[in-house]
Amino acid sequence: MKEEKNPWQKNDLWTEELDFIKSIIAKTELEEMTKWGGIVYTINKKNVIGLGGFKSYVAVWFFNGVFLKDEKKVLVNANEGVTKGLRQWRFSSKEELQDNEKYIFQYINEAIANEKAGLSIKPEKKEAIVSELLNNEFKSDAKLKKAFEAFSPYKQREFLEYVETAKQEKTKLTRIEKIKPMILDGIGLNDKYR
């Protein structure tokens, strides 16, 4: 079964609930945007909260929710072990939203204050990947090296990871031979999936 690209895209199931949440957000200074196919609210172009409907609930997620006091103990980490700062507050009915309207407003205002105060989790720098075998190819083929250097650091990293995740040197060499024409043609390793 093919995985859904945007599992929060069940907004049509939660129209009334999303409209109710939007009416609360409208009382703040947040600006609505669409990012990653979803509804996101920002301040000074910084993500503060997002909204989305799922199969069994509608959620307000706080991009830096880890910094919220969460006095009601309602926030969950939707992807434990992966998500560092993001926290969700899930609702299964409009009545539940109405019962918590005052608290939702408080949490949103606290998230805005935290954003203004600069509270955020910075992404960790990834360790540089070095491929001796690919570097040897670059030494003997200046055209290949120049073509590789034309890629963004992100795409360069994808090639390096692809080569270096192989366990055997023989496999690494096979992978290098496979990606050389792609590099020379300016095609990123995962471009066909983007």
N, C-alpha and C positions, 0 to 999 in steps of 0.2 A: 504494500500500500504506500502510495506517495505521501510524504509528509507535507502538511500544509505550509505554504510559504509564510503566511502571517496568521498564526492561530488566534490573534486578537481581533480578526476581521469578522466577528459575529455581531457587529454593531447593529445590524437590522433586527436582531433578537432583543435588543435592549434600548430601543429608541426613546421610550419614556424616561428610563433611568439615566441615559446619557444626557438627555435634555435637562433633567433635574440637576445633575452634577454641573453641567455647563451654566445653569442659572446661579449656582453658588460661586463658580469661578468668575462669572461676570462681575461680581462685587469686588474683585481684586484688580490689581494692575497687570495681571498676566496677559500675554498676547498669544492667541491661538495660531498654530502652524500645523502643517502636515509633514511628518518625517517618518521614514521607513513605512509609509503607507498607513500611519496611525495619527491620532490626534495628540499633539504635544503642545504644552503651554510653556512659554519662555518669559524670561525677563532679561533684557539686554542681550538677547540672542542665546542665552544660556538655558538649557533644559531644566525645568523645575518639576513639572508633573506631566503625566500622560494618562490617556483614557482609552479603554478598549473593552469590547464585549467578547467573552469567551463562551464556550458551550454552556456551562452551569453557573456563571457569575459575570458580573461586570466589575472592572477594577479601576481604581485610581492608583497609579504608581508614582512614587516619589523618587526621582533620579538619585537624590542624595538622602534617601529616607533613613539610612543608618544613623544620621545625625539628629533625627527627630526624637523627642522625649518619649513618645508613644505611651502616654499615661494610660490609655485604654487597652494597651497590649493587643492591638488589632493588626499590626503590620506583619507581613510574612515575606521571607526571602523566597522568591519564586523559583530560584535555581541555586539551591544550596551548594556551596563549594565553588561556584562559578561567579555568581553575582556578588560583588563586594558592597556597593553602596545602594543599589536599587531595592526598594521595598514596596509591596503592594498592600492595598486595603481592598478586600473583596466584599461584594454585596450581591445578594441573591434576589432582592426585590426592591421595588420603589419604596415600600413601607420602611424597609430597613434603612434606606438612604434618608428618608424623611425623619426617622427617629434619631439619626446621627448628624443631621444637618449642621448643628452648632459645632460639633466636634470636627466634622470634615472641614468647615471653614477655618477652625483653629489650626488644624494640621497644615492646611494649605498656606496660611499666613506664616506659620513657623517655617515652612519650607522656603517661602520667599525671603524671610529674614535671614535664614541660613545661607541662601544663595548670595544675598547682598553682603553677608559677612565673609564670603569666600570659602565657606566650608564645603569641601569636595574631596573625593578620593581621586588622586591622580593615577592614571594608568601606569603600570609598572613598565620600566624599560626592559625590553627583551634582550637577552644575551646575544651578542653578535655570533653569527654562524660563519665558520671558515671552512672552505672546501679546498683542501690541498690539490685534489685531482682536477677540480675545475680551474683553479689558479694555474696549474700546469698547462691546461688547454689555452688559457688566456696568454701565457708567455709565448706559446708557439703560434698563436693566431690573433694578431692585433685587431683584425676586423671583428672577430667574435667578442673580444674584450670591449671594443668601442660600442658594439650593439648592446651588450649586456649593461654597460654603464648608462645607456640611454633610458633604461627602465627606471621606474620609481623605486625607492628603497623597499617598498612593500612587495613589489613584483620580483625584485632581486632576491628578497628573502624567501619567497615561494620557491624559486628555482633552487636556492641553496638548501632549503629544508628537504625538497624532493630528492636531491642527490644524497644528502648526508643522513637521511633516515634509513637508507639501505644499510643492512648489516655487513654484507660482503662487498669487498672491493670490486669484484666482478660485476655485481649488480649496479654499483655506483657508476662504473664505466659504461654500462649499457644505458643507464639513465642519462648520462652526459651525451651520449651519441643520439639519444632520442630528442633531447631538448636543444641541441645545437641548431638544427634548422629553424626551430621556433624562435630562438634568440635572434638569429640572423634575419628572420622575416619580421621581427618586431612584435611577435605574438607572445603574450604573457602565458604562463603555465595554465592558469585557470580562466583565461579570457572567454572561452567558449561557454562557461557557466555563468558569466556575468551578464 
